[in-house]
């Protein structure tokens, strides 16, 4: 009985972590990871298998959130998001990124990409860096992770999801996705229907475009909250499901393109 109780507590702990750490929840990251897996080229598949072994991209996609429970990795917290000034054009955002030197999702993804291209990178670092890159690339497609500063990525914007008190960040982390009542494989299969031309176009987009598209969406989401504790329910799901699905799909395809570039 005691062993069973401990197993339940441990399982609950790991299920709880992603929702508190501020990213796509377990489901969202795995959807992005599964879509990415679908679009890896042969060389990338082989290289990734050599690093991750039997673990798939989807199954390691939440590792960076689990890792944050270890105090030795507290410094990773800032790697999961990037904040900007309000009202930036795409050109202004690009100009900012050219001089960005702080630890944030942009500079860390750039660092991880560069490191993973190294032929002499030791295996232990390859495993860690690949898992971090997979996660953070997913993170920046959650609109509240590439956003204007001031409200902690929507965590300070209090709303109700149906009758449950929460915040705008959590709605986009988990509530909207879980409301569709699909497994990550079912959700990925439902979304992943792009033409060859669409695939090629999305995979040509630079990281700055990923960030700007999320930034624009996040502005729209804030503007839609008119009052504190605003109730969001069926109508919100109806209006934003397409946006949610587009962000998840783009996250997976962008990630695949990045992995193909690194390992292909």
Residue frames as qw, qx, qy, qz and C-alpha x, y, z in Angstrom:
[[0.000, 0.885, 0.465, 0.000, 0.00, 0.00, 0.00],
 [0.313, -0.793, 0.098, 0.512, 2.82, 2.41, 0.91],
 [0.406, -0.140, 0.594, 0.680, 4.65, 1.74, -2.39],
 [0.209, 0.604, 0.673, 0.371, 1.46, 2.34, -4.37],
 [0.139, -0.921, -0.287, 0.223, 0.85, 5.60, -2.49],
 [0.371, -0.597, 0.308, 0.641, 4.37, 6.82, -3.24],
 [0.361, 0.169, 0.684, 0.611, 3.94, 6.00, -6.94],
 [0.083, 0.808, 0.564, 0.146, 0.72, 8.04, -7.03],
 [0.250, -0.879, -0.049, 0.402, 2.41, 11.02, -5.38],
 [0.410, -0.348, 0.502, 0.678, 5.36, 10.88, -7.79],
 [0.288, 0.428, 0.703, 0.489, 3.05, 10.63, -10.82],
 [0.035, -0.904, -0.423, 0.043, 0.97, 13.54, -9.58],
 [0.369, -0.708, 0.144, 0.584, 4.13, 15.59, -9.05],
 [0.344, -0.125, 0.599, 0.712, 5.29, 15.18, -12.62],
 [0.152, 0.631, 0.679, 0.343, 1.85, 15.83, -14.05],
 [0.189, -0.893, -0.321, 0.253, 1.63, 19.01, -12.00],
 [0.502, -0.414, 0.182, 0.737, 4.95, 20.54, -12.96],
 [0.303, 0.249, 0.490, 0.778, 4.31, 21.77, -16.51],
 [0.101, -0.790, -0.526, -0.299, 1.12, 23.55, -15.55],
 [0.424, -0.849, -0.135, 0.287, 2.91, 25.58, -12.91],
 [0.581, -0.302, 0.287, 0.699, 6.06, 26.25, -14.89],
 [0.233, 0.761, 0.050, -0.603, 4.36, 28.36, -17.52],
 [0.001, -0.310, 0.743, 0.593, 4.55, 26.65, -20.90],
 [0.707, 0.002, -0.486, -0.513, 2.34, 24.65, -23.22],
 [0.736, -0.369, 0.459, -0.335, 1.17, 21.89, -20.87],
 [0.524, -0.208, 0.812, 0.151, 2.10, 18.26, -21.34],
 [0.629, 0.515, 0.582, -0.016, -0.42, 17.85, -24.12],
 [0.346, 0.918, -0.028, -0.192, 0.56, 20.96, -26.08],
 [0.131, -0.717, 0.644, 0.233, 4.26, 20.18, -26.09],
 [0.537, -0.044, 0.833, 0.124, 3.64, 16.61, -27.15],
 [0.588, 0.705, 0.380, -0.114, 1.39, 17.75, -30.00],
 [0.204, 0.904, -0.322, -0.193, 4.16, 20.04, -31.26],
 [0.329, -0.514, 0.779, 0.142, 6.71, 17.25, -30.81],
 [0.655, 0.230, 0.720, 0.011, 4.62, 14.69, -32.69],
 [0.534, 0.825, 0.142, -0.119, 4.06, 17.04, -35.62],
 [0.007, 0.827, -0.535, -0.176, 7.78, 17.75, -35.72],
 [0.541, -0.231, 0.804, 0.088, 8.55, 14.02, -35.71],
 [0.689, 0.522, 0.495, -0.086, 6.28, 13.63, -38.74],
 [0.478, 0.878, -0.004, 0.021, 8.38, 16.06, -40.78],
 [0.437, -0.684, 0.515, 0.276, 11.94, 15.07, -39.93],
 [0.655, 0.576, -0.442, -0.207, 14.13, 14.09, -42.85],
 [0.951, -0.002, -0.299, 0.076, 16.07, 10.83, -42.83],
 [0.515, 0.363, -0.452, 0.631, 19.34, 12.28, -41.57],
 [0.282, -0.487, 0.307, -0.767, 17.67, 14.16, -38.75],
 [0.890, -0.274, -0.094, -0.352, 15.73, 11.06, -37.67],
 [0.874, 0.109, -0.371, 0.295, 18.93, 9.03, -37.55],
 [0.287, 0.429, -0.412, 0.751, 20.88, 11.69, -35.66],
 [0.492, -0.462, 0.186, -0.714, 18.11, 12.27, -33.15],
 [0.950, -0.182, -0.203, -0.154, 17.73, 8.53, -32.55],
 [0.713, 0.241, -0.429, 0.499, 21.45, 8.42, -31.85],
 [0.017, 0.401, -0.385, 0.831, 21.00, 11.08, -29.18],
 [0.578, -0.265, 0.227, -0.738, 17.63, 10.21, -27.63],
 [0.136, -0.088, 0.984, -0.079, 17.64, 6.44, -28.15],
 [0.029, -0.401, -0.896, -0.188, 14.10, 5.07, -27.97],
 [0.032, 0.628, 0.450, -0.634, 12.58, 8.37, -26.82],
 [0.354, 0.638, 0.510, 0.456, 10.59, 10.28, -29.42],
 [0.137, 0.314, -0.012, 0.939, 10.58, 14.05, -29.92],
 [0.495, -0.567, -0.310, -0.581, 7.08, 14.13, -28.42],
 [0.796, -0.462, -0.382, 0.089, 8.04, 12.21, -25.30],
 [0.589, -0.169, -0.225, 0.757, 11.01, 14.43, -24.42],
 [0.108, 0.633, 0.266, 0.719, 9.17, 17.66, -25.23],
 [0.476, -0.812, -0.153, -0.302, 8.32, 18.36, -21.57],
 [0.802, -0.113, -0.325, 0.488, 11.73, 17.52, -20.12],
 [0.276, 0.375, -0.169, 0.869, 12.77, 21.17, -19.73],
 [0.488, -0.584, -0.044, -0.647, 9.78, 21.82, -17.48],
 [0.899, -0.350, -0.257, 0.052, 10.49, 18.75, -15.35],
 [0.674, 0.189, -0.271, 0.661, 14.10, 19.91, -15.06],
 [0.054, -0.634, 0.083, -0.767, 13.02, 23.19, -13.48],
 [0.762, -0.595, -0.158, -0.202, 12.13, 21.32, -10.29],
 [0.829, -0.128, -0.152, 0.523, 15.88, 20.85, -9.74],
 [0.209, -0.938, -0.042, 0.273, 17.36, 23.93, -8.06],
 [0.548, -0.340, 0.449, 0.618, 20.60, 23.38, -9.97],
 [0.302, 0.313, 0.627, 0.646, 18.74, 24.33, -13.14],
 [0.018, 0.771, 0.461, -0.439, 16.90, 27.38, -11.85],
 [0.113, -0.499, 0.306, 0.803, 18.82, 29.50, -14.33],
 [0.152, 0.181, 0.821, 0.520, 16.81, 27.87, -17.13],
 [0.162, 0.648, 0.629, -0.398, 13.60, 29.67, -16.12],
 [0.154, 0.722, -0.063, -0.671, 14.32, 32.68, -18.32],
 [0.139, -0.218, 0.792, 0.553, 15.04, 30.48, -21.34],
 [0.244, 0.404, 0.882, 0.011, 11.36, 29.67, -21.86],
 [0.188, 0.865, 0.462, -0.058, 10.09, 33.10, -22.94],
 [0.390, 0.075, 0.110, 0.911, 10.96, 36.50, -24.36],
 [0.011, 0.814, 0.469, -0.342, 9.41, 39.88, -23.57],
 [0.377, 0.340, 0.299, 0.808, 9.28, 42.92, -25.84],
 [0.102, 0.242, 0.189, -0.946, 8.11, 46.51, -25.70],
 [0.454, 0.571, 0.630, -0.266, 4.55, 47.13, -26.81],
 [0.432, 0.829, 0.123, -0.333, 3.61, 48.21, -30.33],
 [0.313, -0.498, 0.631, 0.506, 6.62, 46.83, -32.21],
 [0.722, 0.537, -0.220, -0.377, 6.59, 46.36, -35.96],
 [0.985, 0.051, 0.054, 0.157, 8.29, 43.28, -37.39],
 [0.553, 0.623, -0.229, 0.504, 11.28, 45.41, -38.39],
 [0.256, -0.742, 0.353, -0.509, 11.53, 46.90, -34.90],
 [0.901, -0.338, 0.232, -0.140, 11.39, 43.44, -33.35],
 [0.893, 0.309, -0.056, 0.322, 14.13, 42.23, -35.70],
 [0.241, 0.747, -0.297, 0.544, 16.25, 45.25, -34.78],
 [0.584, -0.642, 0.335, -0.367, 15.86, 44.43, -31.10],
 [0.987, -0.095, 0.128, 0.036, 16.89, 40.81, -31.63],
 [0.678, 0.583, -0.218, 0.391, 20.11, 41.93, -33.33],
 [0.098, 0.602, -0.478, 0.632, 21.27, 43.50, -30.06],
 [0.814, -0.458, -0.011, -0.358, 19.58, 41.08, -27.66],
 [0.391, 0.462, -0.737, 0.300, 22.18, 39.64, -25.29],
 [0.494, -0.345, 0.547, -0.582, 20.14, 38.59, -22.24],
 [0.060, -0.011, 0.998, 0.012, 19.19, 34.99, -21.47],
 [0.600, 0.282, 0.257, -0.704, 15.81, 34.54, -23.14],
 [0.823, 0.263, 0.497, -0.086, 14.13, 32.18, -25.57],
 [0.603, 0.791, -0.095, -0.035, 15.72, 33.83, -28.61],
 [0.080, 0.780, -0.615, 0.084, 19.32, 33.94, -27.46],
 [0.561, -0.309, 0.752, -0.156, 19.13, 30.46, -25.93],
 [0.845, 0.398, 0.341, -0.103, 17.58, 28.86, -29.01],
 [0.477, 0.823, -0.307, 0.023, 20.33, 30.47, -31.06],
 [0.210, -0.647, 0.717, -0.152, 22.93, 29.12, -28.64],
 [0.741, -0.058, 0.645, -0.174, 21.45, 25.62, -28.56],
 [0.787, 0.603, 0.090, -0.097, 21.25, 25.49, -32.36],
 [0.296, 0.812, -0.496, 0.081, 24.89, 26.49, -32.69],
 [0.396, -0.496, 0.747, -0.198, 26.02, 23.98, -30.07],
 [0.820, 0.131, 0.525, -0.185, 24.09, 21.06, -31.55],
 [0.701, 0.699, -0.127, -0.059, 25.76, 21.68, -34.91],
 [0.092, -0.751, 0.653, -0.039, 29.17, 21.08, -33.34],
 [0.823, 0.206, -0.521, -0.099, 30.70, 17.73, -34.32],
 [0.438, 0.232, -0.715, 0.493, 32.72, 17.54, -31.09],
 [0.496, -0.445, 0.194, -0.720, 29.85, 18.17, -28.65],
 [0.007, -0.163, 0.950, -0.265, 29.89, 15.51, -25.94],
 [0.309, -0.318, -0.841, -0.309, 26.96, 13.09, -25.78],
 [0.217, -0.503, -0.675, 0.493, 25.70, 14.26, -22.38],
 [0.055, 0.432, 0.045, -0.899, 25.38, 17.83, -23.63],
 [0.196, -0.033, -0.695, -0.691, 23.80, 16.67, -26.89],
 [0.254, -0.451, -0.856, -0.002, 21.01, 14.98, -24.93],
 [0.151, -0.590, -0.457, 0.649, 20.40, 17.97, -22.65],
 [0.025, 0.360, -0.210, -0.909, 20.65, 20.61, -25.39],
 [0.178, -0.156, -0.775, -0.586, 18.38, 18.73, -27.78],
 [0.226, -0.557, -0.788, 0.132, 15.69, 18.28, -25.14],
 [0.111, -0.573, -0.248, 0.773, 15.91, 21.96, -24.21],
 [0.056, 0.188, -0.455, -0.868, 15.72, 23.08, -27.84],
 [0.175, -0.342, -0.856, -0.347, 12.67, 20.90, -28.55],
 [0.208, -0.640, -0.652, 0.348, 10.87, 22.37, -25.57],
 [0.110, -0.552, -0.077, 0.823, 11.78, 26.03, -26.03],
 [0.044, 0.011, -0.616, -0.786, 10.95, 25.96, -29.75],
 [0.213, -0.529, -0.801, -0.180, 7.49, 24.80, -28.71],
 [0.245, -0.580, -0.465, 0.622, 7.25, 27.42, -25.97],
 [0.071, -0.314, 0.130, 0.938, 7.66, 30.42, -28.25],
 [0.190, -0.241, -0.687, -0.658, 4.57, 29.40, -30.20],
 [0.265, -0.663, -0.665, 0.219, 2.43, 29.74, -27.08],
 [0.188, 0.788, 0.189, 0.555, 1.49, 33.41, -27.61],
 [0.442, -0.884, 0.009, -0.151, 2.04, 34.43, -23.99],
 [0.812, -0.343, 0.169, 0.441, 5.69, 33.33, -24.22],
 [0.429, 0.124, 0.286, 0.848, 6.63, 35.87, -26.89],
 [0.134, -0.810, -0.551, -0.150, 4.83, 38.93, -25.72],
 [0.036, 0.753, -0.119, 0.646, 4.85, 42.45, -24.35],
 [0.382, 0.005, -0.691, 0.614, 6.34, 42.85, -20.88],
 [0.241, -0.333, 0.149, -0.899, 4.30, 43.96, -17.88],
 [0.762, -0.244, 0.126, -0.586, 1.92, 41.20, -16.83],
 [0.398, -0.368, 0.839, -0.046, 4.25, 38.18, -16.62],
 [0.116, 0.081, -0.876, -0.462, 3.06, 36.69, -19.87],
 [0.552, -0.299, -0.440, -0.642, -0.61, 36.97, -18.94],
 [0.469, -0.197, -0.796, 0.329, -0.16, 35.35, -15.53],
 [0.046, -0.222, -0.439, 0.869, -1.37, 38.59, -13.91],
 [0.427, -0.029, -0.308, -0.850, -4.47, 38.78, -16.13],
 [0.263, 0.067, 0.881, -0.388, -7.07, 37.01, -14.00],
 [0.534, 0.028, -0.435, -0.725, -9.97, 35.36, -15.80],
 [0.672, -0.053, 0.637, -0.374, -12.41, 32.52, -15.29],
 [0.242, 0.167, -0.843, -0.451, -12.40, 29.45, -17.48],
 [0.482, -0.460, -0.684, -0.296, -16.08, 28.58, -17.32],
 [0.524, -0.799, -0.141, -0.260, -16.49, 28.84, -13.52],
 [0.847, -0.296, -0.108, 0.429, -12.88, 28.17, -12.50],
 [0.076, -0.969, 0.164, 0.167, -10.57, 31.05, -11.54],
 [0.834, 0.040, 0.239, 0.496, -7.36, 31.06, -13.56],
 [0.080, -0.739, 0.185, 0.642, -5.33, 33.46, -15.71],
 [0.636, 0.680, -0.130, -0.341, -4.87, 34.16, -19.40],
 [0.114, 0.590, -0.793, -0.100, -1.54, 32.36, -19.52],
 [0.380, -0.080, 0.900, -0.198, -2.99, 29.15, -18.14],
 [0.695, 0.494, 0.291, -0.434, -5.93, 29.28, -20.53],
 [0.593, 0.691, -0.356, -0.213, -3.46, 29.13, -23.41],
 [0.102, -0.481, 0.867, -0.084, -1.16, 26.65, -21.71],
 [0.084, 0.002, 0.990, -0.111, -3.73, 24.01, -21.01],
 [0.428, 0.349, 0.572, -0.606, -7.42, 24.91, -20.79],
 [0.571, 0.530, -0.192, -0.596, -8.10, 25.44, -24.48],
 [0.334, 0.377, -0.839, -0.207, -6.12, 22.40, -25.55],
 [0.095, 0.015, 0.949, -0.301, -7.58, 20.05, -22.95],
 [0.513, 0.346, 0.350, -0.703, -11.11, 21.19, -23.83],
 [0.552, 0.396, -0.512, -0.526, -10.75, 19.50, -27.22],
 [0.803, -0.200, 0.486, -0.282, -10.55, 16.12, -25.40],
 [0.846, 0.473, -0.248, -0.006, -8.02, 14.55, -27.75],
 [0.826, -0.363, 0.175, 0.395, -4.82, 12.64, -27.04],
 [0.111, -0.735, 0.354, 0.568, -1.65, 14.24, -28.36],
 [0.303, -0.062, 0.818, 0.486, -1.46, 11.72, -31.20],
 [0.258, 0.662, 0.702, 0.057, -5.10, 12.31, -32.15],
 [0.028, 0.908, 0.113, -0.403, -4.63, 16.07, -32.01],
 [0.222, -0.534, 0.557, 0.597, -1.44, 15.98, -34.10],
 [0.318, 0.203, 0.849, 0.372, -3.12, 13.76, -36.69],
 [0.195, 0.800, 0.555, -0.120, -6.08, 16.14, -36.88],
 [0.027, -0.899, 0.061, 0.433, -3.85, 19.19, -37.47],
 [0.344, -0.500, 0.602, 0.519, -1.05, 17.88, -39.65],
 [0.615, 0.517, 0.575, 0.157, -2.42, 18.30, -43.15],
 [0.021, 0.805, -0.185, -0.563, -0.17, 20.75, -44.96],
 [0.794, 0.607, 0.026, 0.035, 0.70, 20.83, -48.62],
 [0.801, 0.018, 0.037, 0.597, 4.30, 20.56, -49.76],
 [0.246, 0.632, 0.072, 0.732, 4.26, 24.27, -50.60],
 [0.480, -0.798, -0.040, -0.361, 2.91, 25.22, -47.17],
 [0.883, -0.384, -0.008, 0.270, 5.48, 23.01, -45.48],
 [0.661, 0.250, 0.048, 0.706, 8.34, 24.55, -47.43],
 [0.001, -0.750, -0.080, -0.657, 7.10, 28.09, -46.76],
 [0.647, -0.739, -0.029, -0.182, 6.75, 27.54, -43.00],
 [0.879, -0.281, 0.044, 0.383, 10.16, 25.92, -42.72],
 [0.512, 0.469, 0.041, 0.718, 11.80, 28.88, -44.42],
 [0.258, -0.886, -0.119, -0.366, 10.52, 31.27, -41.77],
 [0.387, 0.386, -0.566, 0.617, 13.25, 32.56, -39.44],
 [0.387, -0.362, -0.710, 0.463, 13.02, 32.48, -35.66],
 [0.013, 0.138, 0.155, -0.978, 12.24, 36.21, -35.67],
 [0.451, -0.141, -0.464, -0.749, 9.03, 35.48, -37.60],
 [0.515, -0.327, -0.789, 0.072, 8.00, 32.77, -35.11],
 [0.276, -0.314, -0.507, 0.754, 8.40, 35.27, -32.29],
 [0.148, 0.064, -0.089, -0.983, 6.64, 38.11, -34.08],
 [0.476, -0.254, -0.652, -0.534, 3.62, 36.02, -35.03],
 [0.491, -0.416, -0.713, 0.280, 3.21, 34.94, -31.39],
 [0.185, -0.214, -0.257, 0.924, 3.71, 38.54, -30.27],
 [0.287, -0.107, -0.337, -0.890, 0.91, 39.76, -32.55],
 [0.553, -0.366, -0.710, -0.238, -1.46, 37.05, -31.31],
 [0.424, -0.335, -0.613, 0.577, -0.66, 37.87, -27.69],
 [0.043, 0.063, 0.057, -0.995, -1.66, 41.52, -28.28],
 [0.477, -0.222, -0.519, -0.674, -5.00, 40.36, -29.66],
 [0.570, -0.337, -0.741, 0.109, -5.58, 38.10, -26.67],
 [0.251, -0.239, -0.446, 0.825, -4.92, 40.90, -24.20],
 [0.201, -0.027, -0.159, -0.966, -7.20, 43.31, -26.04],
 [0.520, -0.279, -0.672, -0.447, -10.02, 40.77, -25.82],
 [0.451, -0.410, -0.680, 0.407, -9.98, 40.81, -22.01],
 [0.050, -0.676, -0.219, -0.701, -12.18, 43.77, -21.14],
 [0.503, -0.681, 0.151, -0.511, -12.52, 43.36, -17.38],
 [0.075, -0.429, 0.846, -0.308, -10.94, 41.54, -14.42],
 [0.388, 0.033, 0.876, -0.284, -12.10, 37.97, -13.91],
 [0.572, 0.322, -0.278, -0.702, -13.80, 37.94, -17.29],
 [0.756, 0.007, 0.628, -0.185, -15.57, 34.65, -17.91],
 [0.304, 0.463, -0.674, -0.489, -14.26, 32.67, -20.88],
 [0.672, 0.049, 0.691, -0.261, -16.20, 29.66, -22.10],
 [0.686, 0.357, 0.615, 0.155, -17.71, 28.16, -25.26],
 [0.391, 0.914, 0.103, -0.032, -17.60, 31.41, -27.23],
 [0.180, -0.825, 0.502, 0.187, -13.92, 31.91, -26.47],
 [0.617, -0.129, 0.749, 0.206, -13.17, 28.38, -27.59],
 [0.610, 0.637, 0.468, 0.063, -15.12, 28.98, -30.82],
 [0.239, 0.967, -0.068, -0.058, -13.29, 32.23, -31.60],
 [0.102, -0.816, 0.567, 0.051, -9.76, 31.13, -30.78],
 [0.883, -0.081, 0.461, 0.034, -9.60, 27.44, -31.63],
 [0.743, 0.635, 0.051, 0.205, -8.32, 28.19, -35.13],
 [0.081, 0.880, -0.391, 0.257, -5.57, 30.41, -33.71],
 [0.665, -0.500, 0.540, -0.125, -4.61, 27.77, -31.16],
 [0.911, 0.180, 0.359, 0.091, -4.40, 25.09, -33.83],
 [0.552, 0.794, -0.117, 0.226, -2.36, 27.29, -36.14],
 [0.168, -0.822, 0.498, -0.218, 0.17, 27.96, -33.38],
 [0.787, -0.282, 0.546, -0.053, 0.48, 24.27, -32.51],
 [0.854, 0.444, 0.235, 0.138, 0.88, 23.30, -36.16],
 [0.358, 0.866, -0.245, 0.249, 3.42, 26.02, -36.88],
 [0.463, -0.709, 0.513, -0.141, 5.30, 25.04, -33.74],
 [0.870, -0.070, 0.484, 0.066, 5.69, 21.47, -34.94],
 [0.742, 0.605, 0.154, 0.243, 6.64, 22.34, -38.50],
 [0.090, 0.919, -0.313, 0.223, 9.07, 25.08, -37.44],
 [0.620, -0.568, 0.538, -0.056, 10.69, 22.69, -34.98],
 [0.891, 0.183, 0.382, 0.162, 11.06, 20.02, -37.65],
 [0.533, 0.807, -0.036, 0.253, 12.64, 22.54, -40.01],
 [0.187, -0.860, 0.438, -0.182, 15.11, 23.59, -37.32],
 [0.768, -0.327, 0.551, 0.010, 16.04, 19.99, -36.50],
 [0.832, 0.458, 0.251, 0.189, 16.45, 19.19, -40.20],
 [0.283, 0.903, -0.223, 0.232, 18.77, 22.19, -40.53],
 [0.428, -0.727, 0.520, -0.134, 20.86, 21.13, -37.52],
 [0.660, -0.251, 0.708, 0.021, 21.17, 17.45, -38.34],
 [0.789, 0.523, 0.312, -0.075, 20.39, 17.25, -42.05]]
